[in-house]
């Protein structure tokens, strides 16, 4: 929640110290106090008014900070929309859809040609050896987990080697397909399109970054973020000032009330002494 409210103690202080003038306690003895007490009451009144001004300024600053945050969210949305629009425009103009279709077709042709060759490979002696080696490696991995005779370094190295051997089937299939002469042209065609796709995406990315609408939206976003940061700092400063002024206001009120109480006690003693004389 962006809006930061004052503590109950601050609110209580503001309620106690009335908004328009000194508190009722002060008003009751107005004009009947000595110079020191009257001065303390005036100081308490001024401290109260200063605190009330702080609270008003803080409320305004918090509202401005909330508005700044809303502007940031709005600017983020605008920047995202501008980037998406520019992305779509440049993808269409540079022929991304056609190249994607060509890439999918090339990958499909390579996959379709690879599957029957892999089925034949699975019947070969090389595949059987790779599979047996992988099974042995998996068993070795399971045994290494409970092995306590090896040092930590030796155990880590043995586990790494066993893990690599356990992937022997996938590696054998990969090597078989890469070396098969019937797949050479299809593999070359697929690799060429993949390279073209990588290059095209880089060009699209650069075009989006240099798009005027995107640049404008990014400038507005940075401006909104800077304004929100400034609003945060202002709220922090006002919050700190209000906390200090609240402490001063409470202190001045307490001193003024104490001075009134002492003056009343002295006044009552004086009246009591005169009565005894009579």
N, C-alpha and C positions, 0 to 999 in steps of 0.2 A: 504494500500500500504506500503510494508515494506521499500522501499527505500525512505529515508527522504532527501528532497532537501534543499539547503540553501535558506535563504530569499533573496529577491531582493536586499536588502541593502548590504548583503554580496557579492552577485554577482557583484553589481555595484562597490563595493570596489575593488574586484579582477580585474575587467576590467580597472578601473582607474589606479590601481597600476600594471603596465605591468609585464608580466611573466618573462621576461629575464633580465630586468635591471630596473633602476629608471625610473620614468615617463618622458615624453618629456619636461615637465616644468622644471624638475630638470636638464635634460641634456643640456638645452639651456644655463645654467649659470655655467656649470661644469668648474671648474678651475678659475672662476671669483668671487667666494664667499669667505667670511671670514671664519675663523675656526669654529665659532659657527654654521653658516648656513650649511656648508659642513657636519658637524657632524649630524645635524638634518636630512639632506637628507639621510645620510647613515643609520640612525636609522629608517627612514621611509622605506627605501629599505629593510632593514633586517626584519622589521615587516611585509612587504608585502610578502616576501619570506616565512616567517614562516606561514603566513595565507594560502598561496598557498600549502605548505606542509601539513597543517591541512586538507585542502579540499581533497587533494589526499588520505590521510590516511582515511578520513571519507568515501570517495567513495569506497575504498577497503573494509573497515569494513562493509559497508552497503551491498556490494555484498556478503561478507562472511555470513552476517546475513540472507540474502535471501536464500543462499545455505543451511544454517543450518535449516531454516524453511522447505525447500523442503525435507531435510533429515528426519525431524520429521514426515511430512505427509507420506513419504515413509515407515518409521518405524511403524507408526500407521497401515497402510494398511497391512504390513507384519504380524504384531501381530494379527490383526483381522483374516487374512487368516489362520495363524497357529492355532489359537483357534478354528476356524470353522472346519478345517481339523481334529484336535484332537477330537473335539466334535463328529463329524460324525463317526470317527473310534471307539471311546469308546462306543458310542450308539449301533453300530452294534455288537461289540464284546460282549457287556453285555446283548444283547437281548431286547433292548428297544422296537423295532417294535412289537414283539410278545406280550409283556406285554401291550402295547397300544391297540392292537387288542382285547386282553382279557378284558381290562378295558372297552372299548367301548361296547363289547358284554354284560358284566355284567350290565352296566348302562341301556342298551336297554331292557334287560330282566326285570329289576326292574321297568322301566317306563311302559313297556307294561302290566305288571301285576298290576300296580297301577291305570291305567286309568279307567278300569271298576269298580274298587272298589270306586274310587272317584265319578264316576257317581251315584253310589248308595248312597254315603254319601250326595251328593247334594240334595237328596230327603228326607233326614232325618230331624227330629225336631231339633237336635243339630246344624245342619248347618243353619237352618232357624233362630235360636236364635242368632248364631254368626253373620249372615248377618245383622239382624235387629240392633244388638248392634253396628256393624261397621257403618251402615248408620246413626244411632243416633250420633255417635262420630264425623262423618264428618260434620253433621249439627252444632254440638257444637263447632267444630273448626272454622267454618265460623262465628258463632256468637261472638266468643272470639276475633276475629280480630278487631271488632268495639266496643268492650267492654272497657269502660273508668272508670268503677266503681271499678275494682280490682287494687290492687297494682301491681307493675312490677313483684315482686317475685311470687305472687299468680297467676297472669296471665300466667307467664312462666310455672309454675307447672301444671296448668289446661290444657294448650296447650300440654304439654308433655304427660299427661295422656290420653287426647283425641286422640292424634296421635297414641299412643299404642293401644287404643281400636279400632281405624279405621283399624288396621291391623289384627283384630280378625279373619277374614275369612281365611287368609293365615295361621295363627297360628293354627286354628282348623283343617285345611286340613293336615298340617304337623304332628300334634299330632295324628290324625287319622291313617295316613299311618305308622308312627313309631310304633304305638301300635297294628297294625293289625297282627294277627298271621300268615296269609297266606303269608305275605311279610317278615317274620323273616329270613328265610334261604337266600332269595335273597338279602336282605339288608345286612346280615352278609357277604355274598360272595363279594358284591360290596365294602363294607368297607375294607375287607381284601386286595383286589386288589389295592384299593386306597392307603393303607398303604405301600404295596410293591412298588408301583410306586414312592411314596415319598422317600422311602429308596434308590431305584435304581437311582433316579435323583441326590440324594446327593452323591452317589458313583461315578457317572459319572462326577459330578462337581469337586470332589476331584481329580479324575484321570486326568481331563483336566488341573487343576492347577499344577499338578506334572509332566505333560508331558514335556519332554526335549525340544522339538521344541518350545513349548509355553514359557518356561522359557528363552530360548535363545532369542526369539523375544522380550520378555519383557525387557531383559538386554539391547538389542540394542536400544529399544525405550527410556529407561531411559538415556542412553548415548547420544542419539540424543537430548533429551530435555535439558540435562545439557549443551551441546555444544551451543544450541540455546540461553539458558539463559546467557551464558558467552558472546556470540556475541552481545546480547542486551545490556549488561553492557558496553562492549567496545564501541559500537556506542554511548551510552549515555555519556560516559566520553569524547569521541572525539568531540561530538557535543557541550558539555559544554566548552571544551578547545578552539574550533574554534570560538565560540561566544565571548569568552574573547579576543582572539588574533585579531579578527575582530575589536573589539572596540579599541584596542591598535593601530592597523594599521591605522584606520581612524584618531585617535588623532595625531599620528606621522606625517601623511601626512598633516593634517591641520596646525600643528606647523611649518613644513618645508616650506609650501607655504607662511605662514604668515611671516616667517623670510626672505624669498626671497623678498616679497613685501616691507618689511621695508628697506632692504638693497638697493633695487632699488630706493626707495624714497630718502634715504640718499645720494645715488650716484648722483641722478639728482639735488638735492639741491647743492651738492658740485660743479658740473659743472656749474650750474647757477651762483653761487657766483664768480667763477673765470672769467666768461665772463664779469660781471659788472666791475670787477677791471680793465680789459683791456679797 
